[in-house]
Amino acid sequence: MSLLVCKKLSSKELSCKELICKTLTSKELTWISAQQSEPLVAIEPLLQALTNAVFLLTLANNKKLIFKRLNLSARDIGDRKREFKVDKLATVAGLTPKAIACCRRYKLQEYFSGKELSCLPINKELINLLALQLKKIHQLPALHAQPQSLSLTLKQLKKRIKSAIDEAHFSVILKRAIVLDQGSAKNVLCHGDLSLHNLLINNRQQVMILDWEYATLACPAYDLASCMCINSLDSLQQESLIAEYHHLHQTNISISLSALRKECSLYLSVFSYLNALWEKCFLVNEISQAEDKTSGA
């Protein structure tokens, strides 16, 4: 007769396992286990963005990983495949933590220990750092991402918004977006979402750029305007960013500083409107879902 000896779990281990099981579904745990062999011993939900839920995982060997539960309505499977390819380009260049695996529903990547640049005051030093990161991004091969299509994005967001919008204003912005789409060289890989929340810096001043899901083949003004809009830069900060970016590229940029300013201004007007629609769409949906859960509790 054989004797089975079972390890007795401590209360701390039990609480960790219970938290893991309550936080992740069985399908998610199975998928994570299929990507790496080490047991999962701890999980910490990080600040949830408007599109994805993010978790910090700790493995038995103390290695940490980032797990993302992706918003299925935000991007399709083709978008996720392109994102994974862009991630690889950025990883090779040392610009982002390595993506281990990605599918339509989930993403697993290496963890980078650092603080968000959003914790720092927006001053000249930070603006220059932003300009440098944009330069590094734009030096990547212009591959894999979808070509710029602001007009399509506007139309898609409009369809998702349940409340009424100002049709005349929408028409004006849409026409401007069409002109910008048609005029864009689409020969630069842009990040498309360079928020200070997506930039981490460690004690060695190493910077990592996160969340490449909105990478786009566009032009420098596209990324500059997107960055200015997302980070709510004032007019002086915007001018400083454009000037520093142009200075860093002065040996290999064909557009003049004044022309770049004008182009950024046009893109900024579209991005400001687009971001308002985006927040209206996803933020309202998040609040609605939360209210539904509360009322059903």
RAUR-V631139 format. One record per residue. PSI is psi in radians with two decimals (NA if undefined). D_LAST is the distance of its C-alpha to the last C-alpha in whole Angstrom. Layout:
# RAUR-V631139
psi=PSI d_last=D_LAST
psi=PSI d_last=D_LAST
This chain:
# RAUR-V631139
psi=2.19 d_last=50
psi=2.69 d_last=48
psi=2.12 d_last=46
psi=2.18 d_last=42
psi=2.00 d_last=41
psi=2.40 d_last=38
psi=2.26 d_last=37
psi=2.15 d_last=35
psi=2.40 d_last=32
psi=2.87 d_last=32
psi=-0.59 d_last=29
psi=-0.76 d_last=29
psi=-0.70 d_last=29
psi=-0.77 d_last=26
psi=-0.65 d_last=24
psi=-0.79 d_last=25
psi=-0.68 d_last=25
psi=-0.72 d_last=21
psi=-0.74 d_last=20
psi=-0.82 d_last=22
psi=-0.54 d_last=20
psi=-0.52 d_last=17
psi=-0.71 d_last=18
psi=2.58 d_last=20
psi=2.89 d_last=20
psi=-0.63 d_last=23
psi=-0.69 d_last=24
psi=-0.73 d_last=24
psi=-0.69 d_last=26
psi=-0.75 d_last=28
psi=-0.77 d_last=29
psi=-0.75 d_last=30
psi=-0.54 d_last=32
psi=-0.36 d_last=34
psi=-0.39 d_last=35
psi=2.69 d_last=36
psi=-0.30 d_last=37
psi=2.43 d_last=36
psi=2.57 d_last=33
psi=2.18 d_last=30
psi=-0.28 d_last=30
psi=2.68 d_last=27
psi=2.47 d_last=25
psi=1.98 d_last=24
psi=2.28 d_last=22
psi=3.04 d_last=24
psi=2.18 d_last=23
psi=2.19 d_last=21
psi=3.10 d_last=23
psi=-0.38 d_last=23
psi=-0.60 d_last=24
psi=2.65 d_last=23
psi=2.32 d_last=21
psi=2.40 d_last=24
psi=2.47 d_last=24
psi=2.09 d_last=27
psi=2.45 d_last=29
psi=2.24 d_last=31
psi=2.97 d_last=33
psi=-0.48 d_last=35
psi=0.22 d_last=38
psi=0.06 d_last=37
psi=2.51 d_last=37
psi=2.50 d_last=34
psi=2.79 d_last=32
psi=2.23 d_last=30
psi=2.31 d_last=27
psi=2.28 d_last=26
psi=1.91 d_last=23
psi=2.50 d_last=25
psi=1.96 d_last=23
psi=-0.43 d_last=24
psi=-0.26 d_last=25
psi=-0.69 d_last=27
psi=2.61 d_last=30
psi=3.13 d_last=31
psi=-0.61 d_last=33
psi=-0.72 d_last=36
psi=-0.73 d_last=35
psi=-0.66 d_last=34
psi=-0.72 d_last=37
psi=-0.69 d_last=39
psi=-0.75 d_last=37
psi=-0.66 d_last=38
psi=-0.72 d_last=41
psi=-0.69 d_last=41
psi=-0.74 d_last=40
psi=-0.71 d_last=43
psi=-0.81 d_last=45
psi=-0.59 d_last=43
psi=-0.79 d_last=43
psi=-0.63 d_last=47
psi=-0.04 d_last=48
psi=0.45 d_last=46
psi=-0.26 d_last=43
psi=2.65 d_last=40
psi=2.58 d_last=39
psi=2.30 d_last=39
psi=2.14 d_last=37
psi=-0.78 d_last=37
psi=2.68 d_last=35
psi=2.42 d_last=33
psi=-2.98 d_last=32
psi=-0.59 d_last=29
psi=-0.53 d_last=26
psi=2.80 d_last=27
psi=2.41 d_last=30
psi=2.25 d_last=31
psi=2.86 d_last=34
psi=2.69 d_last=36
psi=2.38 d_last=35
psi=2.13 d_last=37
psi=1.95 d_last=37
psi=3.06 d_last=38
psi=2.60 d_last=36
psi=2.50 d_last=35
psi=-0.27 d_last=38
psi=-0.29 d_last=35
psi=-0.23 d_last=36
psi=2.66 d_last=39
psi=2.51 d_last=41
psi=1.72 d_last=42
psi=-3.04 d_last=46
psi=-0.69 d_last=49
psi=-0.75 d_last=48
psi=-0.69 d_last=45
psi=-0.76 d_last=46
psi=-0.63 d_last=49
psi=-0.70 d_last=46
psi=-0.79 d_last=44
psi=-0.68 d_last=47
psi=-0.71 d_last=49
psi=-0.69 d_last=45
psi=-0.69 d_last=46
psi=-0.80 d_last=49
psi=-0.72 d_last=48
psi=-0.78 d_last=46
psi=-0.14 d_last=48
psi=-0.14 d_last=51
psi=2.70 d_last=49
psi=2.39 d_last=50
psi=1.36 d_last=49
psi=2.79 d_last=47
psi=-0.75 d_last=44
psi=2.78 d_last=42
psi=2.54 d_last=42
psi=2.67 d_last=44
psi=2.31 d_last=43
psi=1.21 d_last=41
psi=-0.61 d_last=40
psi=-0.71 d_last=40
psi=-0.73 d_last=38
psi=-0.75 d_last=35
psi=-0.78 d_last=36
psi=-0.71 d_last=36
psi=-0.72 d_last=33
psi=-0.66 d_last=30
psi=-0.70 d_last=31
psi=-0.53 d_last=30
psi=-0.33 d_last=27
psi=2.19 d_last=26
psi=-0.52 d_last=25
psi=2.85 d_last=26
psi=2.59 d_last=30
psi=2.90 d_last=33
psi=1.82 d_last=36
psi=-0.66 d_last=38
psi=-0.78 d_last=41
psi=-0.74 d_last=40
psi=-0.74 d_last=38
psi=-0.72 d_last=42
psi=-0.82 d_last=44
psi=-0.67 d_last=42
psi=-0.75 d_last=42
psi=-0.71 d_last=45
psi=-0.72 d_last=46
psi=-0.69 d_last=44
psi=-0.76 d_last=46
psi=-0.76 d_last=49
psi=-0.70 d_last=47
psi=-0.76 d_last=46
psi=-0.56 d_last=50
psi=-0.22 d_last=52
psi=2.40 d_last=50
psi=-0.46 d_last=52
psi=0.65 d_last=49
psi=0.28 d_last=51
psi=2.31 d_last=49
psi=2.01 d_last=46
psi=2.57 d_last=43
psi=-0.79 d_last=40
psi=-0.17 d_last=38
psi=0.83 d_last=35
psi=1.18 d_last=37
psi=2.67 d_last=35
psi=-0.37 d_last=36
psi=-0.35 d_last=33
psi=0.23 d_last=34
psi=2.14 d_last=37
psi=2.51 d_last=38
psi=2.38 d_last=41
psi=-3.04 d_last=42
psi=-0.34 d_last=44
psi=0.18 d_last=47
psi=0.37 d_last=46
psi=2.32 d_last=45
psi=2.37 d_last=43
psi=2.44 d_last=40
psi=2.19 d_last=39
psi=2.96 d_last=35
psi=1.39 d_last=33
psi=0.33 d_last=36
psi=-0.33 d_last=34
psi=0.39 d_last=35
psi=2.44 d_last=39
psi=2.54 d_last=41
psi=1.95 d_last=45
psi=-2.34 d_last=46
psi=2.85 d_last=48
psi=-0.67 d_last=48
psi=-0.55 d_last=47
psi=-0.88 d_last=44
psi=-0.65 d_last=43
psi=-0.82 d_last=44
psi=-0.72 d_last=43
psi=-0.78 d_last=39
psi=-0.76 d_last=40
psi=-0.71 d_last=41
psi=-0.87 d_last=38
psi=-0.65 d_last=35
psi=0.14 d_last=36
psi=0.80 d_last=37
psi=2.43 d_last=41
psi=3.08 d_last=43
psi=-0.68 d_last=46
psi=-0.71 d_last=48
psi=-0.66 d_last=46
psi=-0.81 d_last=46
psi=-0.71 d_last=50
psi=-0.72 d_last=50
psi=-0.81 d_last=48
psi=-0.80 d_last=50
psi=-0.74 d_last=53
psi=-0.71 d_last=52
psi=-0.81 d_last=51
psi=-0.68 d_last=54
psi=-0.74 d_last=57
psi=-0.44 d_last=55
psi=0.21 d_last=56
psi=-0.40 d_last=59
psi=-0.27 d_last=61
psi=0.49 d_last=59
psi=2.29 d_last=58
psi=-0.39 d_last=59
psi=2.47 d_last=58
psi=2.85 d_last=59
psi=-0.74 d_last=57
psi=-0.68 d_last=57
psi=-0.64 d_last=56
psi=-0.68 d_last=53
psi=-0.83 d_last=52
psi=-0.74 d_last=52
psi=-0.73 d_last=50
psi=-0.66 d_last=47
psi=-0.73 d_last=47
psi=-0.80 d_last=47
psi=-0.67 d_last=44
psi=-0.67 d_last=42
psi=-0.65 d_last=42
psi=-0.79 d_last=40
psi=-0.65 d_last=38
psi=-0.75 d_last=37
psi=-0.76 d_last=36
psi=-0.75 d_last=34
psi=-0.60 d_last=32
psi=-0.71 d_last=31
psi=-0.74 d_last=30
psi=-0.80 d_last=29
psi=-0.67 d_last=26
psi=-0.66 d_last=25
psi=-1.01 d_last=25
psi=-0.69 d_last=23
psi=-0.74 d_last=21
psi=-0.68 d_last=20
psi=-0.71 d_last=18
psi=-0.77 d_last=17
psi=-0.72 d_last=15
psi=-0.75 d_last=14
psi=-0.69 d_last=12
psi=-0.71 d_last=11
psi=-0.65 d_last=10
psi=-0.73 d_last=9
psi=-0.71 d_last=6
psi=-0.78 d_last=5
psi=-0.45 d_last=6
psi=-0.14 d_last=4
psi=NA d_last=0
